[in-house]
């Protein structure tokens, strides 16, 4: 069968959550170069506007609290009013506080669930309501390789990313027979503030936000569901899948993957962990609103 030509994205409208920095900002820049009209949403509205101005080409930055369905609806409505009907939604916002589960506060657990799970759930529902009504659209949910395996030091984070993968797989089946596409992006550790102080696994180097952005672009142009970054991780995951549990765990230890989240440089993570601890909009103070919306 002849390979299909990549889709042309010029003129399409993409909305990106957590778009003020990290993977979201890199993806916005990449899509704009392809002629896509982009709206970035972030809890730090001022930073979203600055990032949009830096990107240019009509990119807009809007306030967005992904933990609020009302805020998410308002973000999509405002973006569509300014740019036109949404063709692409990229659910990228997420946080990653680290530490042993027994030491994790209930507030920290709750924030991860609200941002990493409910934020993606709200975005998926809101996008699908519009996409199915138009019988077109592309949903991109940014998960993580942590959504396929559990890693010590990030139990809740891994759980939230398992949710994103599982929910996305179910939605993919529900969309069968429609013209609505869905992709699930699963990067390794990405060099953003969210990953400050984390070591690399053996044989699997950390990637840059631009690497993730390029794979998202490729999945939009040539649709596929499983988007591993780097792609070699997909092959590793297949090997892991056929091993018994003891073999999988031994393989992870051999790669030192079990140490990536469990043994971070605490000093290098201080700034991020502090902002993560104060990420709930209801308790933010001062003139600067923390931005914690980097997907991983």
URNORUR-V698697 format. One line per field, one symbol per residue. phi: phi as a letter, one per 30 degrees, with the letter a starting at -180 (. if undefined). Layout:
# URNORUR-V698697
phi = ???
This chain:
# URNORUR-V698697
phi = .ddddedcceidcccbdicdaheddddedddddciddbcccadcdddddddddddihidccbdacddceddddddddddddccjedcbbcdcdabbdbkeedcdddddddddddddcddddeddddddeddddchakbcbcdcadddcbcbejbedeedddeeedddddddedddejccccbbccbdddcdbdeceicdcddibdeccedddedddeddddbeaddcdbddddddddddddcddeddddddddddiddcdcdbddeddcedddddddbddedcdbidcddcbccda
